[in-house]
Amino acid sequence: MSSARSEILASIRAANAAAARPAPTPTSPTTPPTPAPTGPAAATRASPPAGALLDLLAERVDDYRATVTRIADDAAIADAIAAILQRHGAQRIAVPGDLPAAWRPPHAELVVDDPPLDHRALGALDGALTGCALAIAETGTLVLDGGTAQGRRALTLLPDLHVCVVLDEQVVAGVPDAIAALAATRRPVTFVSGPSATSDIELERVEGVHGPRRLEVVLVAAAR
């Protein structure tokens, strides 16, 4: 017994000593840094042209079962919104207090969320009309940060229809570009990819669970 105990303790001491020794640093030939690509390779990593970004955004938004209305004139925004509201039978629409006058559709009752409406009143309206902070082409995502023409977060979560105006200058290529553009933002940020939906229950898609069941995007490509 004494001999076996001694052997076990000796093995433990040897293992501890080996673990305490620093591992040898492997040596390998120095790999020179990879030069930055030039010519055609560099071009493939650059941001795509503005027109291609808008096309990609429209395609991805459509993939999410949202609807895109593309217009080429700022003056047509109000009429495009009016047509969308008519298609959905929406008449009473919540809007932020700083919604641009040029976006206000004719023949719709715009209910200004200033002072803030209570949640029951807001949810009873036919829809909400806002702008956005950014739109991400690669993911078809709208980014809301509560800034100009966006209103508070509840404004775009409670009504069943959300109509969002996206200007071409607000479209970025990917998520890293959006994060960089939002670096100075200190307000809560919401990323919206299509209508609210979940497939948690038996993998059946159900829309309108956590937000608007219908999303309409007015994409404006215009020289300003």
DRENMAR-668488 format. One record per residue: residue in one letter; x, y, z of N, C-alpha, C in turn. Coordinates in steps of 0.2 Angstrom, whole numbers, plus 5000, padded with zeros to 4 digits. Layout:
N
aXYZXYZXYZ...
//
This chain:
224
m500449945000500050005000500450065000s501050065004501450125005501850134998s502050084995502350084988501950114983a501250094983500850114978500650184979r500550204985500450274987501050324985s501650304986502250334984502250344976e502050294972502050294965501550344963i500950344966500450394963500650464965l500850474971501050544972501650564968a502150524966502650544962502450554955s501950514952501650534946501250604946i500950614951500550684952501050734951r501650734955502150784956502450794949a502550734945502950744939502450774934a501750764934501350794930501250864931n501250884937501150954939501850994937a502350964937502950994935502951004928a502750954924502750964917502251014915a501651024918501151074917501451144918a501851154923502151214925502651244920r502951194916503451224912503151254906p503351314903503151344897503151304891a502651304887502651264881503151294876p503551254872503951284867503651314862t503851374860503551414855503751384848p503251364844503351334838503651384833t504151364829504451414824504151394817s504051444813503751434807504051494802p504151484796504351534792503951594792t504251654791503751714791503451714785t502751734786502351734780502251814778p502451834772502451904770501651924770p501551984772500852004771500552004764t499951984764499551984757499452054755p499752064749499652134746498852144745a498652214746497952224744497852214737p497252194735497052184728497052244725t497252244718497152304714496752274708g496652324704496252314697495552284698p495452234694494752204695494552174702a495052144705494952114711494752164716a495052224716494852284721494152304719a494052304713493352334711492752284714t492952224714492352174717492252194724r492752224728492652234735492352304736a492252344731492052414732491252404732s490952464735490252464735489952464728p489352424727489052424721488752494719p488652504713488352574711487652584714a487452644715486852654718486252624715g486252624709485652584705485652514707a486152484708486252404709486052394717l486152444721485952444728485252444729l484952494725484152494725483852434723d484152404717483852344715483852284720l484452284723484552234728484052234734l484052304736483552314742482852294740a482652314734481952294732481852224732e482352184729482352114729482252084736r482652104740482652074747482052094751v481852154750481252174754480652124751d480652114745480052074742480152004744d480751974745480851914748480551904755y480451954759480151954765479451964765r479151964759478451974758478152044760a478652084759478452154760478352184753t478052244752477952274745478352334744v478652334738479052394737478752434731t478652504732478452544727478952594725r479252584719479852634717479552694713i479852744715479652814711480352844710a480352894705480952924703480853004704d480353024708480253094709480053104716d480353154720480153164726479453194726a479253224721478553254721477953204721a478153144719477753084718477653044725i477953064730477953024736477253024739a476953084740476253084743475753044739d475753054732475253014728475452934729a476052914729476252844730475952814736i476052854742475752834748474952834748a474652884745473952884744473752814741a474052794736473852734732473952674736i474452674740474552614745474052614750l473852674753473352674758472652654755q472552674749471852654746471852574745r472452554743472452474742472352434748h472552464754472452424760471752454763g471452494761470852524764470952564770a471552594771471752624777471652704776q471352724781471152794781471452834787r471452814793471652844799472352824800i472852864799473552844799473952884804a474352854808474752884813475452904810v475652974812476252994809476653034814p477253034813477653074818477553154817g477653194822477553264822477953294816d478553274815479053304810478953274803l478453234801478353204795478453264789p478853254784478853314779478153324776a478053384775477353404772477353374765a477853364761477753334754477653264755w477653224760477453154761476753144763r476353194765475753194767475253174762p474953114762474453094756473853134757p473553154751472853184751472353124753h471753154756471153114757471353054762a471853074767471953024772471953064779e471653034784471653074790472353054794l472753104795473353094798473353114805v473453064810473453074817474153084819v474353144822474953154824475153124831d475653094831475853054838476253104842d475953164843476253214847475753264850p475553254857475853214862475753144860p476153094863476053024861475352994863l475052964858474452924859474552864864d474052854867474052794871474052734867h474352674869474452614865473752584862r473252594866472552564863472352614857a472452674858472252724852472652714846l473352704848473852694842473652624839g473552574842473452504839472752504835a472252554837471652554834471652584827l472252624825472252654819472452614813d472352634807472352584801473152574799g473552614801474252614800474652664802a475352664800475752714802476252734796l476452794796476852814790477452854793t478052824791478652854794479152854788g479752884790480352874786480752824790c481452824788481952784792482552814792a483052784796483752814797484152784791l484052714789484452684784484052624782a484352604776484052534773484652494771i484652434773485252384771485052344765a485452354760485252324753485352244754e485852224757486052154757485552104761t485252144766484752104770484052124769g483952174765483252204765482952234771t483352264775483252284782483152364782l482652384786482552454787482752464794v483152524795483452534801483052604804l482752594810482452654813482852674820d482952734820483252754827482952814830g482252824828481952874832482052944830g482452954824482653014822482153054817t482353094813481953134809481453094805a480753114806480253084802480053004804q480352984810480252914812479752904818g479752954822479352954828479652894833r479252884838479452834843479352764841r479652724845479652644843478952624842a478552634847477852614847477452624841l477652684838477252704832477352654826t477852614826477952574820477852494823l477652484829477552424831476752404832l476352454834475652434836475152434830p475252484825474752484820474852424815d474352394812474452334808474852344801l474852404799475152424793475652474794h476252464791476852514792477052534784v476952594783477152624776477852664778c478352644775479052674776479352704770v479552764770479852804765480552794765v480952764760481652764760481952804754l482352844756482652884750483352854748d483452854742484052824739484752834743e484752894745485352914749485452884756q484952854758484952814764485052744764v485152714758485352644757486052634757v486252584761486952564762486952494760a487552464758487652404755487552344760g487852344766487852294771487752314778v487752264783487652274790488252314792p488952304791489452344793489452414791d489152424785489052494783488552534788a488052494789487452524793487752534800i488152494803488452504810488852554810a489252564805489752624805489352694804a488852694800488452754800488052774806l487952714810487552734816487952744822a488652744821489152744827488952804832a488752864829488652914834487952914837t487452864835486852864837486752844845r486452874849486352864856485652844858r485252834852484552814854484452744852p483852704855483752634853483652634846v483952574843483952564836483552494835t483052504830482652444828482852424821f482952364820483052334813482452294811v482152314805481552284803481652254796s481552184796481652144790480952114788g480552144784479952124782479452134788p478752114786478252114791478452074798s478152084803478252044809478051974808a478451924809478251854808478651814813t478351754814478651704818478451634816s478851584817478751514815478851474821d478751494827478951464833478451404834i477851404832477351354833477251314827e477451254828477451194823477751224816l478151264816478551294810478051324805e477451344808476951374803477051454804r477151484798477351564798476651594800v476751644805476151684807476451754807e476051794804476251864803475851914808g476151964810475852014814475851994822v476351954824476351934831476651994835h477252014833477652064837477652134834g477252144829477252214825476852214819p476852254815476452264809476452194805r475852174803475752124798475852134791r475852204789475952224782476452274782l476952274778477452324777477552344770e477452414769477552444762478152484762v478552484757479152524757479052564751v479152634751479152674746479852694745l480152674739480852684738480952734733v481252794735481352854731482052854728a482052854721482752864718482652924714a482952984717482853044713483453084714a483653124709484153174710483953234714r484353254719484153304724484553364723
//
